[in-house]
Amino acid sequence: MKTFKMLSFGVVDDQEVINYPMKDGIIINQENSHRSWVLEMLMDLDYQETFLKMMNHGDIYDVKVVISYPENEPAPFEVAIYGVKVIGDQISVLMKGTLKRARREYAETLLSELLEDGLEGDQLLERFEKDMRTRPALRKDEAKSS
């Protein structure tokens, strides 16, 4: 097994990523035949109801997780929520799932799409920097999910 620090967590909802502020997080690659991962995050108690509802629905959620370094591109996972526990004034959210697919280079794909849109010079640079921070869904990804 390999363990990594989880830096950010977002749930994909209709091509939009809803980011949830975390206090701390860990992600474990179980390195088994099922390619299973375990994700656990600590967050404010305010989110208890949200994650309990998600857990009780029993759905599989598409999520984006930044692992180890803030400049890493978000890794796409499919997860189910297995537990929501109160720990003091925080909650622990336990999830299990799989990595959706091999990650592609977000920056290269974003740059390619911005060039296709005809952006250049300062306009290209400003938009590229903004989108690298906000990580909007790429057309390439939207086409695959349609």
N, C-alpha and C positions, 0 to 999 in steps of 0.2 A: 504494500500500500504506500501511496505517496500523499502527503498532506501539504496544502497550500493555504495562503492567506486569501480570504475573499474580501475585496475592497469595495465593490458596489454590486447592487442587485436590482434588476428591473424586470417587470412582467410585461411581456409583449401582448398588446391588446389592440386588435385591428390595425396593424402596421405601426402602432405607436408604442413606445416603451414607457411604462409608468415606473419611475425609479422610486425606491423606498430607502429612506435614510437608515443606515445601520450604525450600531455602536461598534460592532466587531463581527467577524465572520471567518469561518474555516470551510474548506472544501477538501474532500478526501477521494482520491481515485482508488477504488477498491481493487483495481487490476485483476478482475475476475473474468470468466468467460462471458458474462452478461454485459461487460463494459460499464458496470455500475459506479455511480458517484454518490457520495453523501455530502449534503450541504447543510450547514447550520449557521444561523446568524442571530445576533442579539440586537434588539431594537426597542424603541420606546413602547411602553404599555399601551399607548394610544392606538397601536395597530393590531391589538389582540383580536378585536371583533372581525376585522377585515380578514385576517389569516385563519381564524376559526371557521368563518363562512366558506373560505376557499377549501379548507381541509374537509369540511362536512359535505361539500358538493362532490368530492372524490374525483375531480377532473384532473387531467394532465395539463400542466401549464408550460407554455414556452417562456423561458426566461433568458436574460442576458446577464452574465456575470463577469466582472473584471477580476482577474486573478493575479496575485503577486505584485504587480507594478501598475501604477495608474496609467501609464502610456500603453499598456497592452490593450489590444482590441477586445471587446466583450465576446466571451465564449457563449455560444447558444446551447442551451440544455432543454430537455423535456423532463419536468419533475412533477412528482406528487408530494403533497404535504402530509407528513406522517405524524407531526406533533407540534403543539403550541403550548408551551409551559410558561407560567409566570415565575420569574426569578427576581425577587425584590420588586423594584419599580421598572423592570424590563421584562420582555418576553424572549424566549428562545423559540425559533422556528426551525424545525427539523424537516428536511426534504431528501428524497432519494430520486435518482433519475439517471439519464444517459446524455452524453454529449451528442448533439444532433448530427453533426457532420464535421469533417475536418474544416478548421477555420481558414478562410482565405484572407488575403491581405486587404484589410479595410481601406487603408490609405490609398493604395494603388487603384482600387476600384472606384473610390470616391473621386480621385483626381481624374480618372478616365471619364466619369460621368460629367464632371464639371467642364472638362474640355469639350465634350460632346454638346454641352449646352452653350458653347461659344464664349465662355468666360476666359479672360486673359488679363495679364498684368496685375495691378493692385486689386482689382475686383476679384480675380481668381484667388489670389493669396488670402484676402480677407475672408472670402466664403469658405475656402479650404480650412483655414484655421478655426473658424466658427463651427463648421460641420465636424471637424475632428474632436472638438470639445463636446458637442451635443449628440453626435453619432446618430443622425437620422437614418431611417431605413433606406437602403439603396434600391434602385430600380431593378437591379439584377436579382435581389432577394425577393422583391415584391412579385416579379414575374414567376419565380419558382413556387410561390405560395398560392398563386392564382389558379 
